Amino acid sequence: SGQSLPDFLQSHIFKPLGMEDTGFYATENQLDRLAENYEPDENGGLKVINSPMNSRYTRPVKNTSGGGGLLSTMADYLRFCEMLRQGGQLNDHRLISKRTLTLMRQNHLAEGMWPFIMGDNVNHGFGFGLGFRVLMDPAQMKGLGSAGEYGWSGAAKTYFWIDPQEDMIGILMTQVMNSESDIKDYFRALTYQA
C-alpha cells in the first residue's frame, strides 16, 4: 500500500468502521479517558504499572506491531466485533468477504495439535483459525459456549468472543497485567446464563 501500518489501519479499517478512538497512542484530547494499567502486588492487591501521566502510550510509537499495542474503547471494539458478527461488513463498508471470514473462523490445527496452547495458557476445547481461537468442543472447555465461536484475548486481560449460534458478542476490557484471575470465565458464564 505504501502506507505505514498506523496509516493503513486508520484509512482502511478504523475510519470506515467509525472507530474514532483506536490507535497506537492516546492523543492529548483522549488522555482523560486513558485508563491506568495494573498488576498484582505481593500483598494480593493491585499496583499501578502504567499511569496516564507517564504512559508510553501518550506519544507516537516508532515501531508499531501488527500483533499488539493498539489502544481502543469499548465502543470502538464493539464496532469491529459487530463487523465480524455481520459477516465482514458494517453499514456500507465491507472489510472482509464472507468467504474469507468463514475461512478465518475455521480450525486449521490438526486434531493431534489440540488443545491450542498459547504461552502458559492451555485452551482446552479450542483450535485455531486464521487470527482467532475457535471453540471446537464446549465440553472440553468446561464452560458455557457454542461450537464455532471465535475470538481472542489481549494484554491486560482483555477478551472478546463472537458466538454465531447465539448471534452474540462478548467483550471484556480490564486493565490488569500478569493476573491469574478467572474473570473471563465468570464473565462468559454470566453472559450465557443471562
C-alpha positions as CSV (number, residue, x, y, z in Angstrom):
1,S,0.0,0.0,0.0
2,G,3.0,2.3,0.5
3,Q,1.5,3.4,3.9
4,S,2.8,2.9,7.4
5,L,0.9,0.4,9.5
6,P,-0.9,3.1,11.6
7,D,-1.9,5.0,8.4
8,F,-3.1,1.8,6.7
9,L,-5.2,0.8,9.7
10,Q,-6.6,4.3,10.0
11,S,-7.6,4.6,6.4
12,H,-8.7,1.0,5.7
13,I,-10.2,-0.1,9.0
14,F,-10.7,2.5,11.7
15,K,-12.1,5.4,9.7
16,P,-14.5,3.3,7.5
17,L,-15.8,1.5,10.6
18,G,-16.2,4.7,12.6
19,M,-13.5,3.6,15.2
20,E,-12.6,7.2,16.2
21,D,-10.7,6.3,19.5
22,T,-8.4,3.4,18.3
23,G,-4.7,3.8,17.6
24,F,-1.2,3.1,18.8
25,Y,-1.2,6.1,21.3
26,A,-3.6,8.4,23.0
27,T,-3.8,11.9,21.7
28,E,-3.9,14.9,24.1
29,N,-7.8,15.1,23.9
30,Q,-8.0,11.3,24.8
31,L,-5.8,11.4,27.8
32,D,-8.6,12.0,30.3
33,R,-10.0,8.6,29.2
34,L,-6.8,6.6,29.2
35,A,-7.1,4.0,31.9
36,E,-4.4,3.1,34.4
37,N,-2.9,-0.4,34.0
38,Y,-2.3,-2.6,37.0
39,E,-0.7,-5.8,38.0
40,P,-1.0,-7.9,41.2
41,D,1.3,-6.8,44.1
42,E,2.9,-9.0,46.7
43,N,0.1,-8.4,49.2
44,G,-2.7,-9.7,47.0
45,G,-3.8,-6.3,45.9
46,L,-3.0,-4.3,42.7
47,K,-0.3,-1.8,41.9
48,V,-0.3,0.8,39.1
49,I,2.3,-0.1,36.4
50,N,1.2,2.4,33.7
51,S,-0.4,5.7,34.6
52,P,-1.8,8.2,32.0
53,M,0.5,10.8,33.5
54,N,3.7,8.9,32.5
55,S,2.4,6.4,30.0
56,R,4.4,5.3,27.0
57,Y,1.0,5.3,25.2
58,T,0.9,9.1,25.2
59,R,3.3,9.6,22.2
60,P,3.7,8.1,18.8
61,V,5.3,4.7,18.7
62,K,8.4,4.3,16.5
63,N,7.9,0.5,15.7
64,T,4.3,-0.4,15.6
65,S,3.2,-4.1,15.7
66,G,0.6,-5.9,13.7
67,G,0.2,-8.2,16.7
68,G,-0.4,-5.8,19.5
69,G,-0.1,-2.4,21.0
70,L,-3.4,-0.8,20.0
71,L,-5.4,1.3,22.4
72,S,-9.2,1.3,22.0
73,T,-12.5,1.9,23.7
74,M,-15.4,-0.5,24.3
75,A,-17.5,1.4,21.7
76,D,-14.8,1.1,19.0
77,Y,-14.1,-2.5,19.8
78,L,-17.8,-3.3,19.6
79,R,-18.0,-1.7,16.1
80,F,-15.1,-4.0,15.0
81,C,-16.8,-7.1,16.5
82,E,-20.1,-6.1,15.0
83,M,-18.5,-6.0,11.6
84,L,-17.3,-9.6,12.2
85,R,-20.7,-10.7,13.6
86,Q,-22.4,-9.3,10.5
87,G,-20.2,-11.4,8.2
88,G,-17.4,-8.9,7.5
89,Q,-19.5,-5.7,6.8
90,L,-20.6,-2.8,8.9
91,N,-23.1,-0.4,7.4
92,D,-21.9,0.1,3.8
93,H,-18.3,-0.8,4.4
94,R,-17.2,-4.4,3.6
95,L,-13.9,-5.1,5.3
96,I,-13.7,-8.9,4.8
97,S,-15.5,-11.1,2.3
98,K,-17.9,-13.6,3.8
99,R,-15.9,-16.4,2.4
100,T,-12.7,-15.1,3.9
101,L,-14.3,-14.7,7.3
102,T,-15.7,-18.2,7.1
103,L,-12.1,-19.5,6.4
104,M,-10.7,-17.3,9.2
105,R,-13.0,-18.7,11.8
106,Q,-12.5,-22.4,11.0
107,N,-10.0,-24.5,12.9
108,H,-6.7,-25.0,10.9
109,L,-5.0,-27.2,13.5
110,A,-4.8,-30.9,13.0
111,E,-6.6,-32.9,15.7
112,G,-3.4,-34.0,17.3
113,M,-2.4,-30.3,17.9
114,W,-5.3,-29.8,20.3
115,P,-5.7,-28.2,22.8
116,F,-4.5,-24.9,21.5
117,I,-1.6,-23.7,23.7
118,M,-0.5,-20.0,23.8
119,G,2.3,-19.4,26.3
120,D,1.2,-20.9,29.6
121,N,-2.5,-20.9,28.6
122,V,-3.9,-24.3,27.6
123,N,-7.1,-23.7,25.7
124,H,-9.0,-27.0,26.2
125,G,-11.6,-27.5,23.5
126,F,-10.2,-24.8,21.2
127,G,-8.5,-25.0,17.9
128,F,-7.0,-22.1,16.0
129,G,-8.2,-20.4,12.8
130,L,-6.6,-17.5,10.9
131,G,-6.4,-14.9,13.7
132,F,-8.9,-16.4,16.1
133,R,-9.1,-19.2,18.6
134,V,-12.1,-21.3,17.6
135,L,-14.2,-23.4,20.1
136,M,-14.3,-26.9,18.8
137,D,-15.7,-28.8,21.8
138,P,-17.5,-26.9,24.6
139,A,-17.4,-30.0,26.9
140,Q,-13.6,-30.0,26.8
141,M,-13.6,-26.2,27.6
142,K,-15.7,-27.0,30.7
143,G,-17.7,-23.8,30.4
144,L,-20.6,-22.4,28.5
145,G,-20.2,-21.7,24.8
146,S,-21.1,-22.9,21.4
147,A,-19.0,-24.9,18.9
148,G,-17.8,-22.5,16.2
149,E,-17.5,-19.4,18.5
150,Y,-14.3,-17.4,17.8
151,G,-12.3,-14.6,19.4
152,W,-9.1,-13.7,21.1
153,S,-7.5,-12.4,24.3
154,G,-5.3,-9.3,24.5
155,A,-3.0,-7.8,27.0
156,A,-4.3,-6.7,30.5
157,K,-6.9,-9.5,30.5
158,T,-8.9,-8.0,27.6
159,Y,-11.0,-10.7,25.9
160,F,-13.7,-10.9,23.2
161,W,-15.7,-13.7,21.5
162,I,-18.3,-13.9,18.9
163,D,-20.9,-16.7,19.0
164,P,-22.6,-17.1,15.6
165,Q,-25.1,-19.7,17.0
166,E,-26.3,-17.3,19.7
167,D,-25.8,-14.3,17.5
168,M,-23.8,-12.7,20.4
169,I,-20.7,-10.7,21.0
170,G,-18.9,-10.7,24.4
171,I,-16.2,-8.1,25.2
172,L,-14.3,-7.7,28.4
173,M,-12.0,-4.8,28.8
174,T,-9.9,-5.0,32.0
175,Q,-6.6,-3.3,32.8
176,V,-4.7,-5.9,34.8
177,M,-1.4,-7.5,33.5
178,N,0.0,-10.8,34.7
179,S,-3.1,-11.8,36.6
180,E,-4.2,-15.3,37.4
181,S,-7.8,-14.1,37.7
182,D,-10.7,-16.2,36.3
183,I,-12.7,-13.1,35.5
184,K,-13.2,-14.1,31.8
185,D,-14.6,-17.4,32.8
186,Y,-17.1,-15.7,35.2
187,F,-18.0,-13.1,32.6
188,R,-18.7,-15.8,30.0
189,A,-20.8,-17.8,32.4
190,L,-22.9,-14.8,33.4
191,T,-23.3,-13.8,29.8
192,Y,-24.6,-17.2,28.7
193,Q,-26.8,-17.5,31.8
194,A,-28.4,-14.2,31.0
